[in-house]
Amino acid sequence: MGTESSESLRDDPASPTSRPLSTKHGRLRDLLAKQISSGRFSEGQFLPSEPSLAKQFEMSRGTVRQALAELQSEGYVERIPGKGTLVCPVARPATPRPQPQATGETGGASLSVFAVVLPEIRTGHYPALVHSFDEAAAELHYQILCCTTGNDVRRQGDIILQLIDKNVAGVALSPPTVGSPPVHQIRQLQSHGIPVVLLHRPVEGISAPVIEIPYEQIARIAAEALIGAGHHRIGLVASHRSASAERYLTGFADALHRAESELPDELIHFGQTPLGQTGSPGPERLAEIEASLKAMLALPADRRP
């Protein structure tokens, strides 16, 4: 592709595919489509790799990925995992198509973006969830928006309105852990044709797929690992009391009971600071955890964990 990248990404009034271009991925898509149609890239040839295109055109890999995804959907190329982007045997001539406006208006076409809405992303399993969500979206040539509610249902409502305005392709939502999430917020997404997947817990009155963490199973595995290492007095500490924490307790106690052990109250701690007052784990709850561990370790030798 040589050194003509900067010039080739300008609008070309003489080009049969020319139209007002407002997105970086749209300009790259049109350049590559033009080069494929003109024979610059022939049938069965691989396009430059994503990193090469990103470096050449000074774009993010996500932008390059979105341009290649459009070319694939239009029949120009085939994305082959582990190999690259192959020019198809029969490439259709490029035709004008509507593009999203720079202001974010989509003109009815959904963006190639998935949104994940979470209470927070700094602690617990949330960082791993965001990382895996991003990886899976990238395999589908989608970008992601990561939004945090701070466990505030009003903030969640504002986020949902913005996602509807952007007309995203889908939303994965972990409802706030405090109070009942307003059903009408999620219904607004569905009424605008935006698919919703609920994470960790269902919402009463909403028909949507739910992907739950198997809390009891995780707790049983943890207890069995400790028992297998020769321990029988085992404590359970949770930063706050919640439905998920209660399910951890059920699985943990069940595994200990089957091993003919017990989980006495003095070895159970739930943080007393309401989650709704502290948001994501902060100094208050961390201090409670530290105090509870010191109290457990101060017990007589035959009672401490």
C-alpha beads as a LAMMPS data file, in Angstrom:
LAMMPS data file: protein, C-alpha beads

305 atoms
304 bonds

1 atom types
1 bond types

-500.0 500.0 xlo xhi
-500.0 500.0 ylo yhi
-500.0 500.0 zlo zhi

Masses

1 110.0

Atoms # bond

1 1 1 0.000 0.000 0.000
2 1 1 3.142 2.148 -0.072
3 1 1 3.117 5.680 1.241
4 1 1 -0.156 6.916 -0.209
5 1 1 -2.186 6.286 2.938
6 1 1 -2.639 9.913 3.994
7 1 1 -3.783 10.986 0.541
8 1 1 -5.981 7.953 -0.018
9 1 1 -8.000 8.569 3.113
10 1 1 -9.269 11.929 1.862
11 1 1 -12.656 12.240 0.221
12 1 1 -12.343 11.801 -3.536
13 1 1 -15.167 13.581 -5.446
14 1 1 -14.299 11.657 -8.602
15 1 1 -14.588 8.267 -6.940
16 1 1 -17.761 6.251 -7.650
17 1 1 -17.896 5.429 -3.946
18 1 1 -17.424 9.028 -2.875
19 1 1 -19.762 10.475 -0.225
20 1 1 -19.380 12.595 2.888
21 1 1 -17.280 10.499 5.261
22 1 1 -17.539 11.137 8.971
23 1 1 -15.878 8.166 10.631
24 1 1 -12.326 6.903 10.542
25 1 1 -13.385 3.321 10.006
26 1 1 -15.658 4.430 7.148
27 1 1 -12.777 6.124 5.370
28 1 1 -10.524 3.103 5.806
29 1 1 -13.287 0.775 4.644
30 1 1 -13.771 2.811 1.471
31 1 1 -10.057 2.971 0.711
32 1 1 -9.646 -0.792 1.069
33 1 1 -12.829 -1.469 -0.933
34 1 1 -11.526 0.775 -3.719
35 1 1 -8.162 -0.987 -3.758
36 1 1 -9.807 -4.416 -3.830
37 1 1 -12.145 -3.386 -6.654
38 1 1 -9.253 -1.900 -8.662
39 1 1 -7.166 -5.054 -8.307
40 1 1 -4.573 -3.591 -5.948
41 1 1 -5.392 -6.567 -3.747
42 1 1 -6.265 -9.592 -5.852
43 1 1 -8.465 -12.590 -5.166
44 1 1 -6.981 -14.945 -2.577
45 1 1 -4.499 -12.343 -1.299
46 1 1 -4.303 -11.428 2.380
47 1 1 -4.679 -7.801 3.417
48 1 1 -2.027 -6.328 5.731
49 1 1 -2.471 -7.334 9.351
50 1 1 -4.525 -5.264 11.794
51 1 1 -1.413 -3.938 13.567
52 1 1 0.139 -2.975 10.198
53 1 1 -2.992 -1.126 9.079
54 1 1 -3.333 0.569 12.473
55 1 1 0.266 1.797 12.331
56 1 1 0.098 2.868 8.670
57 1 1 -3.090 4.904 9.045
58 1 1 -2.479 6.002 12.650
59 1 1 -5.696 4.419 13.873
60 1 1 -6.552 2.178 16.799
61 1 1 -6.825 -1.537 16.187
62 1 1 -10.497 -1.291 17.152
63 1 1 -11.116 1.187 14.325
64 1 1 -9.281 -1.047 11.845
65 1 1 -11.238 -4.057 13.092
66 1 1 -14.530 -2.240 12.534
67 1 1 -13.569 -1.305 8.952
68 1 1 -12.598 -4.919 8.184
69 1 1 -15.839 -6.156 9.742
70 1 1 -17.825 -3.945 7.343
71 1 1 -15.817 -5.235 4.384
72 1 1 -16.579 -8.784 5.479
73 1 1 -20.306 -8.112 5.854
74 1 1 -20.323 -6.650 2.319
75 1 1 -18.559 -9.642 0.790
76 1 1 -15.181 -8.107 0.050
77 1 1 -13.122 -10.176 2.457
78 1 1 -13.227 -13.180 4.735
79 1 1 -11.770 -13.045 8.235
80 1 1 -9.875 -16.286 8.945
81 1 1 -8.956 -16.746 12.637
82 1 1 -5.231 -17.195 13.125
83 1 1 -4.410 -16.323 9.512
84 1 1 -5.732 -12.903 8.582
85 1 1 -8.124 -11.145 6.220
86 1 1 -8.482 -12.829 2.818
87 1 1 -9.795 -11.043 -0.280
88 1 1 -12.844 -12.961 -1.509
89 1 1 -12.901 -14.506 -5.002
90 1 1 -15.753 -12.260 -6.088
91 1 1 -15.731 -8.772 -4.592
92 1 1 -18.816 -6.628 -5.097
93 1 1 -18.309 -3.080 -6.375
94 1 1 -18.460 -0.558 -3.607
95 1 1 -21.807 1.179 -3.253
96 1 1 -22.745 4.228 -1.222
97 1 1 -24.264 3.512 2.157
98 1 1 -25.376 5.735 5.040
99 1 1 -22.693 6.592 7.569
100 1 1 -23.091 7.607 11.203
101 1 1 -22.820 11.349 11.701
102 1 1 -19.944 12.802 13.670
103 1 1 -22.362 13.892 16.395
104 1 1 -23.133 10.261 17.214
105 1 1 -26.482 10.145 15.410
106 1 1 -26.975 6.806 13.752
107 1 1 -29.883 7.425 11.430
108 1 1 -31.551 4.219 12.607
109 1 1 -28.581 1.901 12.004
110 1 1 -27.096 0.408 15.141
111 1 1 -23.462 0.968 15.910
112 1 1 -21.072 -1.999 15.946
113 1 1 -20.722 -1.513 19.683
114 1 1 -21.723 -3.616 22.683
115 1 1 -22.160 -1.914 26.042
116 1 1 -21.522 -3.491 29.434
117 1 1 -23.125 -1.718 32.411
118 1 1 -21.734 -2.640 35.833
119 1 1 -21.920 -1.306 39.402
120 1 1 -18.119 -0.818 39.354
121 1 1 -15.048 -2.183 37.557
122 1 1 -12.159 -1.843 40.027
123 1 1 -12.546 -4.826 42.349
124 1 1 -13.775 -8.384 42.646
125 1 1 -14.585 -10.222 39.453
126 1 1 -15.479 -7.066 37.511
127 1 1 -12.034 -6.374 35.950
128 1 1 -11.889 -9.941 34.600
129 1 1 -15.454 -9.641 33.333
130 1 1 -14.662 -6.455 31.397
131 1 1 -11.475 -7.989 29.958
132 1 1 -13.270 -11.114 28.736
133 1 1 -16.205 -9.103 27.386
134 1 1 -13.794 -6.973 25.366
135 1 1 -11.951 -10.022 24.009
136 1 1 -15.167 -11.751 22.964
137 1 1 -16.512 -8.581 21.313
138 1 1 -13.244 -8.154 19.408
139 1 1 -13.606 -11.650 17.959
140 1 1 -16.959 -10.518 16.551
141 1 1 -15.342 -7.270 15.300
142 1 1 -17.315 -5.155 17.767
143 1 1 -16.055 -2.441 20.074
144 1 1 -17.345 -2.016 23.633
145 1 1 -18.531 0.763 25.889
146 1 1 -17.944 0.144 29.594
147 1 1 -20.316 2.074 31.864
148 1 1 -20.432 2.125 35.677
149 1 1 -23.491 2.963 37.748
150 1 1 -21.921 3.242 41.197
151 1 1 -24.918 1.176 42.360
152 1 1 -27.145 4.189 41.675
153 1 1 -30.359 3.326 39.806
154 1 1 -30.803 6.951 38.692
155 1 1 -27.332 6.950 37.182
156 1 1 -28.161 3.642 35.526
157 1 1 -31.238 5.245 33.978
158 1 1 -29.180 8.098 32.542
159 1 1 -26.671 5.637 31.101
160 1 1 -29.446 3.620 29.479
161 1 1 -30.886 6.751 27.848
162 1 1 -27.458 7.559 26.401
163 1 1 -27.060 4.018 25.062
164 1 1 -30.465 4.244 23.415
165 1 1 -29.474 7.577 21.873
166 1 1 -26.296 5.998 20.494
167 1 1 -28.321 2.997 19.272
168 1 1 -25.777 0.428 20.432
169 1 1 -26.038 -3.131 19.154
170 1 1 -26.591 -4.755 22.551
171 1 1 -26.266 -4.284 26.309
172 1 1 -24.952 -6.611 29.018
173 1 1 -26.303 -5.279 32.309
174 1 1 -25.412 -6.142 35.898
175 1 1 -28.246 -4.569 37.911
176 1 1 -27.390 -2.554 41.027
177 1 1 -26.970 -4.696 44.134
178 1 1 -28.939 -2.219 46.246
179 1 1 -32.704 -1.987 45.907
180 1 1 -34.797 -3.138 42.986
181 1 1 -33.743 -1.913 39.525
182 1 1 -36.568 -0.068 37.772
183 1 1 -38.043 -2.446 35.235
184 1 1 -38.987 0.397 32.891
185 1 1 -35.319 1.284 32.333
186 1 1 -34.525 -2.116 30.861
187 1 1 -37.782 -2.218 28.928
188 1 1 -36.771 1.011 27.207
189 1 1 -33.739 -0.766 25.759
190 1 1 -35.855 -3.674 24.574
191 1 1 -38.571 -1.435 23.120
192 1 1 -35.893 0.240 20.977
193 1 1 -34.803 -3.124 19.606
194 1 1 -31.591 -3.304 21.658
195 1 1 -30.986 -6.842 22.989
196 1 1 -30.278 -7.128 26.717
197 1 1 -28.408 -9.827 28.637
198 1 1 -28.557 -9.692 32.439
199 1 1 -25.424 -10.511 34.418
200 1 1 -25.397 -12.243 37.818
201 1 1 -29.064 -11.796 38.703
202 1 1 -32.462 -11.664 37.007
203 1 1 -34.827 -8.711 37.175
204 1 1 -38.409 -9.538 38.012
205 1 1 -40.715 -8.567 35.144
206 1 1 -37.958 -8.665 32.506
207 1 1 -37.673 -11.434 29.946
208 1 1 -33.984 -11.629 29.047
209 1 1 -31.158 -14.179 29.177
210 1 1 -29.432 -14.299 32.566
211 1 1 -25.786 -15.335 33.004
212 1 1 -25.213 -16.053 36.665
213 1 1 -22.118 -16.751 38.711
214 1 1 -22.505 -20.218 40.339
215 1 1 -21.922 -18.833 43.832
216 1 1 -22.680 -22.048 45.736
217 1 1 -20.429 -24.104 43.458
218 1 1 -17.545 -21.626 43.816
219 1 1 -17.852 -21.689 47.616
220 1 1 -17.936 -25.496 47.666
221 1 1 -14.782 -25.667 45.527
222 1 1 -13.019 -23.205 47.848
223 1 1 -14.046 -25.135 50.968
224 1 1 -13.051 -28.485 49.442
225 1 1 -9.619 -27.102 48.511
226 1 1 -9.017 -25.966 52.106
227 1 1 -10.300 -29.233 53.529
228 1 1 -8.078 -31.124 51.095
229 1 1 -5.099 -29.203 52.468
230 1 1 -5.912 -30.536 55.956
231 1 1 -7.868 -27.596 57.390
232 1 1 -11.170 -28.066 59.220
233 1 1 -11.777 -24.822 61.100
234 1 1 -12.370 -22.406 58.255
235 1 1 -13.726 -18.853 58.379
236 1 1 -15.842 -17.011 55.851
237 1 1 -15.460 -13.234 55.442
238 1 1 -17.607 -11.153 53.089
239 1 1 -17.306 -7.399 52.597
240 1 1 -21.071 -6.934 52.877
241 1 1 -24.259 -8.937 53.200
242 1 1 -26.000 -9.552 49.892
243 1 1 -27.869 -12.284 48.046
244 1 1 -24.641 -13.503 46.454
245 1 1 -22.824 -13.536 49.825
246 1 1 -25.647 -15.614 51.325
247 1 1 -25.263 -18.096 48.462
248 1 1 -21.511 -18.283 49.123
249 1 1 -22.343 -19.070 52.752
250 1 1 -24.777 -21.836 51.749
251 1 1 -22.245 -23.584 49.495
252 1 1 -19.411 -23.158 51.982
253 1 1 -21.387 -24.522 54.928
254 1 1 -22.668 -27.428 52.831
255 1 1 -19.134 -28.514 51.874
256 1 1 -17.964 -28.305 55.494
257 1 1 -20.979 -30.263 56.707
258 1 1 -20.283 -33.068 54.210
259 1 1 -16.704 -33.178 55.511
260 1 1 -18.102 -33.519 59.056
261 1 1 -16.921 -30.048 59.953
262 1 1 -18.790 -26.921 61.027
263 1 1 -18.942 -23.206 60.356
264 1 1 -19.614 -21.543 63.731
265 1 1 -20.985 -18.025 63.889
266 1 1 -17.728 -16.676 65.329
267 1 1 -15.981 -17.630 62.069
268 1 1 -18.504 -15.848 59.845
269 1 1 -18.255 -12.148 59.107
270 1 1 -20.444 -9.944 56.933
271 1 1 -19.560 -6.267 56.694
272 1 1 -22.164 -4.064 58.362
273 1 1 -21.728 -0.953 56.218
274 1 1 -24.587 -0.978 53.676
275 1 1 -23.324 -1.283 50.120
276 1 1 -25.543 1.580 49.022
277 1 1 -23.696 3.946 51.374
278 1 1 -20.178 3.014 50.306
279 1 1 -20.528 2.249 46.589
280 1 1 -17.558 0.158 45.494
281 1 1 -15.378 -1.358 48.254
282 1 1 -13.795 1.504 50.185
283 1 1 -11.938 2.245 53.421
284 1 1 -14.971 1.567 55.644
285 1 1 -15.530 -1.980 54.456
286 1 1 -11.809 -2.755 54.254
287 1 1 -11.421 -1.642 57.859
288 1 1 -14.296 -3.926 58.864
289 1 1 -12.669 -6.887 57.140
290 1 1 -9.338 -6.230 58.864
291 1 1 -11.052 -5.962 62.260
292 1 1 -12.972 -9.203 61.732
293 1 1 -9.808 -11.100 60.776
294 1 1 -8.001 -9.806 63.881
295 1 1 -10.959 -10.913 66.042
296 1 1 -10.937 -14.397 64.528
297 1 1 -7.184 -14.780 64.977
298 1 1 -7.452 -13.614 68.589
299 1 1 -9.665 -16.580 69.478
300 1 1 -8.197 -19.449 71.557
301 1 1 -6.109 -21.901 69.538
302 1 1 -8.834 -24.562 69.452
303 1 1 -11.371 -22.061 68.058
304 1 1 -9.456 -19.833 65.692
305 1 1 -9.510 -20.626 61.930

Bonds

1 1 1 2
2 1 2 3
3 1 3 4
4 1 4 5
5 1 5 6
6 1 6 7
7 1 7 8
8 1 8 9
9 1 9 10
10 1 10 11
11 1 11 12
12 1 12 13
13 1 13 14
14 1 14 15
15 1 15 16
16 1 16 17
17 1 17 18
18 1 18 19
19 1 19 20
20 1 20 21
21 1 21 22
22 1 22 23
23 1 23 24
24 1 24 25
25 1 25 26
26 1 26 27
27 1 27 28
28 1 28 29
29 1 29 30
30 1 30 31
31 1 31 32
32 1 32 33
33 1 33 34
34 1 34 35
35 1 35 36
36 1 36 37
37 1 37 38
38 1 38 39
39 1 39 40
40 1 40 41
41 1 41 42
42 1 42 43
43 1 43 44
44 1 44 45
45 1 45 46
46 1 46 47
47 1 47 48
48 1 48 49
49 1 49 50
50 1 50 51
51 1 51 52
52 1 52 53
53 1 53 54
54 1 54 55
55 1 55 56
56 1 56 57
57 1 57 58
58 1 58 59
59 1 59 60
60 1 60 61
61 1 61 62
62 1 62 63
63 1 63 64
64 1 64 65
65 1 65 66
66 1 66 67
67 1 67 68
68 1 68 69
69 1 69 70
70 1 70 71
71 1 71 72
72 1 72 73
73 1 73 74
74 1 74 75
75 1 75 76
76 1 76 77
77 1 77 78
78 1 78 79
79 1 79 80
80 1 80 81
81 1 81 82
82 1 82 83
83 1 83 84
84 1 84 85
85 1 85 86
86 1 86 87
87 1 87 88
88 1 88 89
89 1 89 90
90 1 90 91
91 1 91 92
92 1 92 93
93 1 93 94
94 1 94 95
95 1 95 96
96 1 96 97
97 1 97 98
98 1 98 99
99 1 99 100
100 1 100 101
101 1 101 102
102 1 102 103
103 1 103 104
104 1 104 105
105 1 105 106
106 1 106 107
107 1 107 108
108 1 108 109
109 1 109 110
110 1 110 111
111 1 111 112
112 1 112 113
113 1 113 114
114 1 114 115
115 1 115 116
116 1 116 117
117 1 117 118
118 1 118 119
119 1 119 120
120 1 120 121
121 1 121 122
122 1 122 123
123 1 123 124
124 1 124 125
125 1 125 126
126 1 126 127
127 1 127 128
128 1 128 129
129 1 129 130
130 1 130 131
131 1 131 132
132 1 132 133
133 1 133 134
134 1 134 135
135 1 135 136
136 1 136 137
137 1 137 138
138 1 138 139
139 1 139 140
140 1 140 141
141 1 141 142
142 1 142 143
143 1 143 144
144 1 144 145
145 1 145 146
146 1 146 147
147 1 147 148
148 1 148 149
149 1 149 150
150 1 150 151
151 1 151 152
152 1 152 153
153 1 153 154
154 1 154 155
155 1 155 156
156 1 156 157
157 1 157 158
158 1 158 159
159 1 159 160
160 1 160 161
161 1 161 162
162 1 162 163
163 1 163 164
164 1 164 165
165 1 165 166
166 1 166 167
167 1 167 168
168 1 168 169
169 1 169 170
170 1 170 171
171 1 171 172
172 1 172 173
173 1 173 174
174 1 174 175
175 1 175 176
176 1 176 177
177 1 177 178
178 1 178 179
179 1 179 180
180 1 180 181
181 1 181 182
182 1 182 183
183 1 183 184
184 1 184 185
185 1 185 186
186 1 186 187
187 1 187 188
188 1 188 189
189 1 189 190
190 1 190 191
191 1 191 192
192 1 192 193
193 1 193 194
194 1 194 195
195 1 195 196
196 1 196 197
197 1 197 198
198 1 198 199
199 1 199 200
200 1 200 201
201 1 201 202
202 1 202 203
203 1 203 204
204 1 204 205
205 1 205 206
206 1 206 207
207 1 207 208
208 1 208 209
209 1 209 210
210 1 210 211
211 1 211 212
212 1 212 213
213 1 213 214
214 1 214 215
215 1 215 216
216 1 216 217
217 1 217 218
218 1 218 219
219 1 219 220
220 1 220 221
221 1 221 222
222 1 222 223
223 1 223 224
224 1 224 225
225 1 225 226
226 1 226 227
227 1 227 228
228 1 228 229
229 1 229 230
230 1 230 231
231 1 231 232
232 1 232 233
233 1 233 234
234 1 234 235
235 1 235 236
236 1 236 237
237 1 237 238
238 1 238 239
239 1 239 240
240 1 240 241
241 1 241 242
242 1 242 243
243 1 243 244
244 1 244 245
245 1 245 246
246 1 246 247
247 1 247 248
248 1 248 249
249 1 249 250
250 1 250 251
251 1 251 252
252 1 252 253
253 1 253 254
254 1 254 255
255 1 255 256
256 1 256 257
257 1 257 258
258 1 258 259
259 1 259 260
260 1 260 261
261 1 261 262
262 1 262 263
263 1 263 264
264 1 264 265
265 1 265 266
266 1 266 267
267 1 267 268
268 1 268 269
269 1 269 270
270 1 270 271
271 1 271 272
272 1 272 273
273 1 273 274
274 1 274 275
275 1 275 276
276 1 276 277
277 1 277 278
278 1 278 279
279 1 279 280
280 1 280 281
281 1 281 282
282 1 282 283
283 1 283 284
284 1 284 285
285 1 285 286
286 1 286 287
287 1 287 288
288 1 288 289
289 1 289 290
290 1 290 291
291 1 291 292
292 1 292 293
293 1 293 294
294 1 294 295
295 1 295 296
296 1 296 297
297 1 297 298
298 1 298 299
299 1 299 300
300 1 300 301
301 1 301 302
302 1 302 303
303 1 303 304
304 1 304 305
